[in-house]
Amino acid sequence: MERLAKYAGKKVMVTGGLGFIGSNMAHRLVELGADVLIVDALLPGCGGNPHNIEGIRDKVQISSSDLRDSDAMGQLVKGQEIVFNLAGKISHIESMRDPFADLEINTRSQLSLLEACRAHNPDVKIIYAGTRQIYGIPEYLPVDERHPLQPVDINGIHKMAGGWYHIVFHKVYGLRACTLRLTNTYGPRMVVRDSRQGVIGWFIKQALDGEEIKLFGGGGQLRDMTYVDDAVSAFLFAGVTDEVDGQFFNLGGEAVSLLSLVQLLTCICGSGSYAAVDFPPERKRIDIGDYYSDYRKAKRVLDWMPTTTLAQGLQRTVDFFRRNKEHYW
């Protein structure tokens, strides 16, 4: 695609680049000929896995600096043309159990990076990975960018703040920043060893292990699923589109019930089973019910829309983990 050819030779920094989406981003950037710097401190609970860059390890630079280290960030952002800011914690349950750790990673870290850019590279372009969790329980469906922001957990509050920091730095200091709000992204290199970073990965592990998948509330909740390659494409389009600066964009995908997802998954895996169970109280308190995004703004401004069906995406994901099981279980 012609506009992605612009990445050839560009200096691009990916925070959280050893994590799920960040590593997939790094692989694609290397294919496009970019000069890639991965920044990832491999903090516990953030999803980083060194195996995620297998095959491109000698084609990227890697820094283990923490985003909260302002001196290190000041040096790292110098000369970068684009920053894909994917570092953070995404566990809703853990944010309720340890809100201060979530505060550090999802707010202070973002401010540290933005301040470093403001002071040492004010011309850089920054694309931040937000989340649909900031909308909370939907008042209407599909949820567009005008929907009220009413997060139901600590993680949602902190991710909302992280997104707004980027917009404020755009409006006040002129930093070219925008936010893409992700929803249920899945695919190769995702965390599957537990459910803290999303249930889809956990479902995949259970299915491949032939275990019984527990569907809280029966699994009737609707969710939209975005395959990681589609999400990465949206970020790449945003990186070379001037019109995105200072704006929020919803991403989205195919909306299905969790029950339908699990039925398809166990069919693809040829193993696993499922059963309806009651919600644990700590999960019931922060469940948002049905959710799917209106991504027409991204389609209009970025000329983006998801192209991978759920069946295709799950098959590719299952195939990846079958080949690489020892690095993720």
C-alpha angles and dihedrals in degrees: 000000000000099000093051089055084076089077093069106115094358118139105236129179121202116195113204086022095155091056129087106278094023094057092047086051090052092051091052093046091052089052088053092052099250124154098242129202115187117202114192129144091193091232114187114265096018097099102244116156122175090211088066091081096047106142096028101049093111092045099059138055117237130204122185092201121137114237088231090065098094095187093053092045091051090058097041098052094052111111095006115135099193132020120198101199107204100143118121149086119279105180111120095191094048091050089060092048096046109017095166093059088050090049091054096049100037101038114017091043091053093049091049092054093045093049090050090052092047092051102037109021113018093165095061120115116230128196114190126203108231129172141234087233090087090072093061118191106005118245089196139003136269093033115226130188092269092063115117115265107236110148117195097207142041094254090057091052093050094045089050089053091047091055094047092049088062093050093047091051087052095049097041104031102022096243110162097238137148139167130232113199110217127206126198097328114190139172145096117347095024120138110268104160092089141001097251094103099041137319098248094072091046091049090052093052092047093048093049090048091051093242131144114264114218114219110201111223091002097294097268092130114117118229133172115230125209119197110226096241089058091049091049090051090055091053092047092050090049090052092063099035117091094194092070096069113121094007142111123225131190118220120201147161145185112345115220138149117263087240091057090047092053093046090053092044096052089048091053092045094044087220143068132061136220141220136185115247136173119267115262106242095244091055096041090057092061102032113125100200116216117008136170130153135239103224098175091117091059089047091051100043102029098029085231134143133152115269103179118091119221091247092052094045095048092047092052091046094049091047090052095052093045088058095042104031096131092060097053109030 
